Amino acid sequence: MKRFLQQGPPVEMADAFRADGKIWVVITVIGIIFVGIVAYMAWLDVRLRKAEKSAK
């Protein structure tokens, strides 16, 4: 059971990103993309509600 819980080999690319401080750039870009998707979905929801109201 103990062997199952041990971590695998370290990922070199992730270690390099952490060492260079670039991991924060990656996290920021992912965050911006996520916020953009959420904003687009909210905007789309508003437009659909308007279309439903005008169809009634």
PASEBA-1860 file (N, C-alpha, C; in nm, 3 decimals):
! residues 56
1> MKRFLQQG> 0.083/-0.120/0.000/0.000/0.000/0.000/0.087/0.126/0.000 ~ 0.197/0.121/0.070/0.283/0.239/0.079/0.340/0.275/-0.059 ~ 0.375/0.176/-0.138/0.430/0.201/-0.270/0.329/0.273/-0.359 ~ 0.200/0.241/-0.342/0.093/0.304/-0.421/0.082/0.453/-0.391 ~ 0.108/0.492/-0.267/0.091/0.630/-0.226/0.212/0.717/-0.256 ~ 0.324/0.658/-0.295/0.443/0.736/-0.323/0.427/0.812/-0.453 ~ 0.495/0.925/-0.460/0.488/1.007/-0.581/0.570/0.944/-0.691 ~ 0.531/0.974/-0.814/0.604/0.925/-0.930/0.729/1.009/-0.952
9> PPVEMADA> 0.795/0.985/-1.063/0.916/1.062/-1.093/0.881/1.210/-1.116 ~ 0.970/1.299/-1.077/0.941/1.443/-1.095/0.934/1.479/-1.244 ~ 0.849/1.575/-1.273/0.833/1.622/-1.410/0.932/1.736/-1.432 ~ 1.024/1.718/-1.524/1.131/1.816/-1.544/1.079/1.950/-1.592 ~ 0.981/1.950/-1.682/0.928/2.076/-1.734/0.865/2.158/-1.621 ~ 0.789/2.093/-1.535/0.725/2.164/-1.425/0.829/2.219/-1.329 ~ 0.934/2.143/-1.303/1.040/2.192/-1.216/1.109/2.313/-1.276 ~ 1.130/2.311/-1.408/1.194/2.424/-1.474/1.105/2.548/-1.466
17> FRADGKIW> 0.974/2.531/-1.486/0.882/2.644/-1.476/0.884/2.703/-1.336 ~ 0.885/2.616/-1.235/0.887/2.665/-1.097/1.018/2.736/-1.067 ~ 1.127/2.681/-1.114/1.258/2.740/-1.086/1.272/2.877/-1.152 ~ 1.221/2.892/-1.272/1.231/3.019/-1.344/1.125/3.120/-1.304 ~ 1.024/3.077/-1.228/0.915/3.166/-1.193/0.811/3.177/-1.303 ~ 0.825/3.097/-1.408/0.730/3.104/-1.521/0.598/3.035/-1.490 ~ 0.594/2.960/-1.382/0.469/2.892/-1.346/0.359/2.996/-1.322 ~ 0.397/3.115/-1.272/0.297/3.219/-1.247/0.242/3.274/-1.378
25> VVITVIGI> 0.323/3.275/-1.481/0.275/3.318/-1.614/0.173/3.218/-1.665 ~ 0.202/3.090/-1.649/0.110/2.986/-1.694/-0.021/2.993/-1.617 ~ -0.012/3.010/-1.486/-0.133/3.019/-1.403/-0.214/3.142/-1.441 ~ -0.148/3.254/-1.466/-0.217/3.377/-1.505/-0.289/3.362/-1.638 ~ -0.223/3.301/-1.735/-0.285/3.281/-1.867/-0.407/3.191/-1.854 ~ -0.394/3.082/-1.779/-0.508/2.992/-1.759/-0.622/3.065/-1.688 ~ -0.589/3.148/-1.591/-0.692/3.226/-1.521/-0.763/3.324/-1.613 ~ -0.687/3.392/-1.699/-0.747/3.486/-1.793/-0.840/3.415/-1.889
33> IFVGIVAY> -0.799/3.299/-1.938/-0.884/3.221/-2.028/-1.011/3.179/-1.957 ~ -0.999/3.134/-1.832/-1.116/3.091/-1.756/-1.212/3.207/-1.734 ~ -1.160/3.323/-1.696/-1.246/3.441/-1.675/-1.314/3.481/-1.805 ~ -1.242/3.473/-1.916/-1.301/3.505/-2.046/-1.415/3.412/-2.082 ~ -1.399/3.284/-2.056/-1.505/3.187/-2.085/-1.628/3.215/-1.998 ~ -1.605/3.243/-1.871/-1.717/3.273/-1.781/-1.789/3.401/-1.824 ~ -1.713/3.503/-1.861/-1.775/3.629/-1.906/-1.855/3.607/-2.034 ~ -1.801/3.528/-2.126/-1.873/3.501/-2.251/-2.003/3.426/-2.222
41> MAWLDVRL> -1.999/3.330/-2.131/-2.121/3.255/-2.098/-2.225/3.346/-2.032 ~ -2.182/3.439/-1.948/-2.276/3.532/-1.885/-2.337/3.624/-1.990 ~ -2.256/3.673/-2.082/-2.306/3.759/-2.190/-2.405/3.683/-2.277 ~ -2.374/3.558/-2.307/-2.463/3.476/-2.389/-2.595/3.450/-2.316 ~ -2.589/3.431/-2.185/-2.709/3.409/-2.106/-2.800/3.532/-2.112 ~ -2.742/3.649/-2.102/-2.821/3.773/-2.109/-2.888/3.784/-2.245 ~ -2.815/3.756/-2.351/-2.874/3.765/-2.486/-2.986/3.663/-2.505 ~ -2.967/3.542/-2.452/-3.072/3.441/-2.465/-3.197/3.478/-2.387
49> RKAEKSAK> -3.178/3.536/-2.270/-3.296/3.580/-2.192/-3.373/3.689/-2.266 ~ -3.301/3.783/-2.329/-3.366/3.887/-2.408/-3.443/3.827/-2.524 ~ -3.383/3.729/-2.591/-3.448/3.665/-2.706/-3.572/3.588/-2.661 ~ -3.565/3.523/-2.547/-3.682/3.451/-2.496/-3.794/3.546/-2.459 ~ -3.761/3.660/-2.398/-3.864/3.758/-2.362/-3.931/3.815/-2.486 ~ -3.853/3.844/-2.589/-3.912/3.903/-2.709/-3.991/3.798/-2.788 ~ -3.963/3.671/-2.770/-4.036/3.566/-2.842/-4.174/3.541/-2.777 ~ -4.188/3.577/-2.650/-4.316/3.554/-2.581/-4.414/3.659/-2.613
END
